[in-house]
Amino acid sequence: MANWQEVKIVINRAAVEGAYAVLDNWGIANFAEEDSALINHAQEMGWGDYFPEIQHSEQVTITCYFSEPTFSSEKLQELKGDLVDLHRFGFDPGPVVVQLGEISEADWAHAWKAYYRPLRVGRVWIQPSWEPLEQETKGTDLIVYLDPGMAFGSGTHPTTAMCIQFLQDLNLDGKLLWDVGTGSGILAIVAAKLGAHVQAVDIDPVAVKVAKENMELNDLAFSVEQGSLGDLEGNPQVVVANIVAHVIGPMLKDVQRVLAPRGFFVAAGVIEERDPEILSLAQDAGLRLLRRTQVGEWVGYLFGRGD
């Protein structure tokens, strides 16, 4: 694996625009920025449901990577001098830190596989596709071969496991099931192996590609397309959505509308803080709560159409 040179800059947020100009003068166009204010802003705007706990700082970190050795110690000090001199242009760079380092290139798309092991959820075995099947199985066990790749859904996340368990508790044989936000396709595959007629959608083209590949790994054939709930037609007996609260909430009325009589909605991806909101919206939409499961801060639901 190749080694990359890393230049890490710590500077006051108030001088970030000036720092960008300095980097541009140096011909550095590609870099990553870490800023606690960006996470705070995303949380305030509701762009997601889960945010890591961070310590607020008035400084940001800008990290640049170079495939070839670019900076000597002398050039590094010259770069730092240009950043410190930003005060001459009305910026407040604060205590500027510029560090030189080196990182080894890794195949990040595959390195995680070393930590992904076979997993049992009820009678469903989630089996990494690149490993031989070693565990003892019973005649009633279902084996799901999976390579999540860059898509969400390996079975190890609590919300995915919740949905897999809910699906096992339903009679899916011959039922039409929609998997909205299919990710790796794991829930669609489980449902198909449980006898459902599956239609799966995801807005991410990468997820659609991965889901199709995993479907083929399991010798299955069902519809996997790019899209969302509104792109599907018909009246499914079951809808599954393992997404996030700010997506699930607005879709509840549409789910109730499209569900067949006595249909079910399996939902997960909701953090505990959003639980009351989702329960209230589901009740307003005419969905009855049949079961609620919580693992850590994650909540999953089995709703029934209220007729």
VOGU-948619 format. One line per field, with one value per residue (C-alpha): residue number from 1; residue in one letter; chain; x, y, z negated. Coordinates in steps of 0.2 Angstrom, whole numbers, padded with zeros to 4 digits. Each point is the difference from the previous one (the first is absolute). Layout:
<atoms>
n = c(NUM	...)
res = c(A	...)
chain = c(A	...)
c1 = c(X	...)
c2 = c(Y	...)
c3 = c(Z	...)
</atoms>
This chain:
<atoms>
n = c(1	2	3	4	5	6	7	8	9	10	11	12	13	14	15	16	17	18	19	20	21	22	23	24	25	26	27	28	29	30	31	32	33	34	35	36	37	38	39	40	41	42	43	44	45	46	47	48	49	50	51	52	53	54	55	56	57	58	59	60	61	62	63	64	65	66	67	68	69	70	71	72	73	74	75	76	77	78	79	80	81	82	83	84	85	86	87	88	89	90	91	92	93	94	95	96	97	98	99	100	101	102	103	104	105	106	107	108	109	110	111	112	113	114	115	116	117	118	119	120	121	122	123	124	125	126	127	128	129	130	131	132	133	134	135	136	137	138	139	140	141	142	143	144	145	146	147	148	149	150	151	152	153	154	155	156	157	158	159	160	161	162	163	164	165	166	167	168	169	170	171	172	173	174	175	176	177	178	179	180	181	182	183	184	185	186	187	188	189	190	191	192	193	194	195	196	197	198	199	200	201	202	203	204	205	206	207	208	209	210	211	212	213	214	215	216	217	218	219	220	221	222	223	224	225	226	227	228	229	230	231	232	233	234	235	236	237	238	239	240	241	242	243	244	245	246	247	248	249	250	251	252	253	254	255	256	257	258	259	260	261	262	263	264	265	266	267	268	269	270	271	272	273	274	275	276	277	278	279	280	281	282	283	284	285	286	287	288	289	290	291	292	293	294	295	296	297	298	299	300	301	302	303	304	305	306	307)
res = c(M	A	N	W	Q	E	V	K	I	V	I	N	R	A	A	V	E	G	A	Y	A	V	L	D	N	W	G	I	A	N	F	A	E	E	D	S	A	L	I	N	H	A	Q	E	M	G	W	G	D	Y	F	P	E	I	Q	H	S	E	Q	V	T	I	T	C	Y	F	S	E	P	T	F	S	S	E	K	L	Q	E	L	K	G	D	L	V	D	L	H	R	F	G	F	D	P	G	P	V	V	V	Q	L	G	E	I	S	E	A	D	W	A	H	A	W	K	A	Y	Y	R	P	L	R	V	G	R	V	W	I	Q	P	S	W	E	P	L	E	Q	E	T	K	G	T	D	L	I	V	Y	L	D	P	G	M	A	F	G	S	G	T	H	P	T	T	A	M	C	I	Q	F	L	Q	D	L	N	L	D	G	K	L	L	W	D	V	G	T	G	S	G	I	L	A	I	V	A	A	K	L	G	A	H	V	Q	A	V	D	I	D	P	V	A	V	K	V	A	K	E	N	M	E	L	N	D	L	A	F	S	V	E	Q	G	S	L	G	D	L	E	G	N	P	Q	V	V	V	A	N	I	V	A	H	V	I	G	P	M	L	K	D	V	Q	R	V	L	A	P	R	G	F	F	V	A	A	G	V	I	E	E	R	D	P	E	I	L	S	L	A	Q	D	A	G	L	R	L	L	R	R	T	Q	V	G	E	W	V	G	Y	L	F	G	R	G	D)
chain = c(A	A	A	A	A	A	A	A	A	A	A	A	A	A	A	A	A	A	A	A	A	A	A	A	A	A	A	A	A	A	A	A	A	A	A	A	A	A	A	A	A	A	A	A	A	A	A	A	A	A	A	A	A	A	A	A	A	A	A	A	A	A	A	A	A	A	A	A	A	A	A	A	A	A	A	A	A	A	A	A	A	A	A	A	A	A	A	A	A	A	A	A	A	A	A	A	A	A	A	A	A	A	A	A	A	A	A	A	A	A	A	A	A	A	A	A	A	A	A	A	A	A	A	A	A	A	A	A	A	A	A	A	A	A	A	A	A	A	A	A	A	A	A	A	A	A	A	A	A	A	A	A	A	A	A	A	A	A	A	A	A	A	A	A	A	A	A	A	A	A	A	A	A	A	A	A	A	A	A	A	A	A	A	A	A	A	A	A	A	A	A	A	A	A	A	A	A	A	A	A	A	A	A	A	A	A	A	A	A	A	A	A	A	A	A	A	A	A	A	A	A	A	A	A	A	A	A	A	A	A	A	A	A	A	A	A	A	A	A	A	A	A	A	A	A	A	A	A	A	A	A	A	A	A	A	A	A	A	A	A	A	A	A	A	A	A	A	A	A	A	A	A	A	A	A	A	A	A	A	A	A	A	A	A	A	A	A	A	A	A	A	A	A	A	A	A	A	A	A	A	A	A	A	A	A	A	A)
c1 = c(0000	0006	0003	-0008	0008	-0012	0000	-0012	-0004	-0009	-0006	-0014	-0017	0000	0015	-0006	-0004	0018	0007	-0009	0008	0017	-0002	-0006	0016	0010	-0010	-0009	-0018	-0005	-0001	-0012	-0006	-0006	-0010	-0011	-0011	-0005	-0007	-0009	-0008	-0005	-0009	-0009	-0006	-0006	0012	0000	-0005	0016	0015	0016	0004	0013	0009	-0004	0016	0004	0013	-0001	0011	0004	0009	0009	0006	0014	0003	0019	0011	-0004	0005	0017	0002	0005	-0015	-0011	0006	-0002	-0018	-0003	0007	-0012	-0014	0006	0002	-0019	-0002	0007	-0016	-0012	-0001	0003	0009	0003	0013	0004	0006	0007	0005	0008	-0004	-0002	-0014	0000	-0012	-0013	-0014	-0014	-0013	0005	0010	-0016	-0003	0013	-0013	-0016	-0005	-0015	-0014	-0016	-0017	-0013	0000	0009	0019	0008	0015	0015	0000	0019	0001	-0004	-0016	0007	-0014	-0012	-0017	-0018	-0012	-0010	0015	0001	0017	0002	0017	0005	0013	-0006	0014	-0003	-0019	-0008	-0006	0011	-0011	0011	-0009	-0014	-0013	0004	-0001	-0017	-0007	0006	-0008	-0017	0000	0002	-0015	-0011	-0007	0007	-0003	-0008	-0001	0005	0013	0009	0017	0002	0018	0007	0018	0010	-0016	0001	-0018	-0007	0010	-0006	-0018	0002	0007	-0015	-0011	-0005	-0001	0012	0002	0015	0005	0014	0004	0018	0006	0015	-0012	-0011	0016	0005	-0018	-0001	0017	-0005	-0017	0010	0012	-0016	-0007	-0015	-0009	-0011	-0001	0013	-0001	0006	-0014	-0011	-0017	-0009	0008	-0009	-0017	-0012	-0006	0013	-0004	0016	0011	0018	0010	0016	0005	0000	-0014	0000	-0004	-0012	-0011	-0006	-0003	-0012	-0015	0005	0004	-0017	-0008	0008	0000	-0012	-0014	0008	0017	0016	0013	0018	0010	0017	0014	-0008	0010	-0009	-0001	-0011	-0011	-0014	-0001	-0001	-0013	-0011	0002	-0004	-0016	-0005	0002	-0011	0013	-0001	0015	0001	0018	0014	0018	0015	0018	0011	-0006	-0007	-0019	-0009	-0019	-0013	-0015	-0017	-0012	-0013	-0015)
c2 = c(0000	0018	0013	0017	0016	0009	0018	0005	0018	0006	0018	0012	-0002	0019	-0002	-0015	0010	0007	-0017	-0006	0014	-0005	-0018	0006	0010	-0016	-0010	-0010	-0003	-0016	-0001	-0005	0011	-0005	0014	-0003	0014	-0010	-0014	0012	0008	-0016	-0005	0017	-0002	-0018	-0008	-0017	-0008	-0005	0011	-0004	0009	0013	0014	0017	0009	0016	-0008	-0011	-0014	0000	-0016	-0001	-0016	-0002	-0016	0006	0008	0018	0009	0001	0007	0017	0001	-0005	0015	0011	-0006	0004	0017	0004	-0006	0010	0016	-0001	0013	0013	-0002	0002	-0018	-0008	-0016	-0003	-0013	-0008	-0018	-0009	-0018	-0011	-0019	-0016	-0012	-0017	-0002	-0014	-0008	0008	-0008	-0017	0002	-0001	-0018	-0006	0005	-0006	-0017	-0012	0006	-0009	0010	-0012	-0014	0011	-0002	0016	-0008	0010	-0005	-0001	-0013	-0019	-0005	-0007	0001	-0014	0003	-0007	-0004	0015	0012	0012	0005	0017	0003	0018	0012	0017	0009	0019	-0002	0000	-0016	-0014	-0007	0006	0017	-0002	0008	-0013	-0014	0006	0000	-0017	-0007	0009	-0007	-0018	0003	0004	-0012	0006	-0015	0007	0017	0016	0009	0017	0003	0019	0006	-0018	0004	-0016	-0009	-0010	0002	-0003	-0016	-0006	0004	-0010	-0015	0001	-0002	0018	0008	0014	0017	0010	0019	0011	0018	-0004	-0008	-0008	-0009	-0006	-0008	-0008	-0006	-0008	-0009	-0007	-0006	-0010	-0006	-0008	-0007	0011	0011	0015	0018	0012	0018	0017	0010	0002	-0005	0012	-0009	-0017	-0005	-0012	-0004	-0010	-0011	0006	0015	0000	0016	0000	0018	0015	0009	0016	-0011	-0013	0014	0008	-0017	-0007	0007	-0007	-0017	-0001	0005	-0013	-0014	-0014	-0003	-0008	0004	0003	0014	-0005	0015	0003	0012	0012	0006	0000	0019	0000	-0015	0011	0010	-0016	-0008	0015	0002	-0018	0001	0016	-0010	-0014	-0013	-0011	-0004	-0019	-0001	0011	-0006	0010	-0004	0013	0016	-0007	-0004	-0011	-0002	-0012	0010	-0007	0009	0006	-0009)
c3 = c(0000	0004	-0013	0000	-0007	-0012	-0004	-0014	-0004	-0015	0001	-0007	0009	0002	0012	0010	0016	-0001	-0002	0015	0010	-0006	0005	0017	0002	-0004	0013	-0013	0006	-0009	-0019	-0014	-0014	-0018	-0008	-0016	0007	0015	-0011	-0011	0015	0008	-0017	-0001	0018	-0003	0013	-0008	-0017	-0007	-0004	-0009	-0016	0003	-0009	0007	0006	0009	0010	0015	0007	0019	0006	0017	0008	0013	0009	0003	-0013	0002	-0016	-0008	-0017	0008	0011	-0015	-0010	0016	0001	-0019	0002	0014	-0011	-0015	0011	0003	-0014	0012	0011	-0015	-0005	-0017	0003	-0019	-0005	0017	-0001	0016	-0001	0012	0000	0010	0002	0008	0014	-0004	0010	-0011	0011	-0006	-0016	-0011	0006	-0013	-0013	0008	-0006	0002	-0010	-0006	-0002	-0005	0014	0012	0003	0008	0008	0007	0019	0000	-0014	0000	-0009	-0017	-0012	-0003	0007	-0003	0014	-0005	0001	0014	0007	0007	0009	-0001	0006	-0006	0009	-0001	-0004	-0017	-0007	-0006	-0014	-0014	-0003	-0013	0012	0014	-0013	-0007	0018	0003	-0016	0004	0018	-0008	-0011	0015	0012	0016	0011	0016	-0006	0010	-0010	0004	-0007	0000	-0002	0003	-0002	0002	0003	-0016	-0005	0017	0001	-0017	0005	0017	-0009	-0012	0016	0003	0018	-0002	0008	-0006	0003	-0006	0005	0000	0017	-0009	-0012	0015	0008	-0017	-0003	0017	-0002	-0017	0007	0013	-0013	-0008	0016	-0001	0012	-0005	0005	-0006	0007	-0004	-0008	-0015	-0007	0013	0014	-0004	0005	-0008	-0017	-0010	-0015	-0008	0001	-0007	-0003	-0010	0003	-0012	-0010	0011	0015	-0008	-0008	0016	0009	-0014	0008	0017	-0007	-0008	0016	0011	-0012	0004	-0014	-0015	0006	-0010	0000	-0007	-0004	-0009	0000	-0013	-0015	-0017	0001	0015	-0007	-0006	0016	0011	-0011	0000	0019	0002	-0010	0010	0016	-0006	-0004	-0015	-0010	-0002	-0007	-0005	-0002	-0007	0000	-0007	0007	0015	0002	0012	0003	0007	0005	0007	0011	-0011	0007)
</atoms>
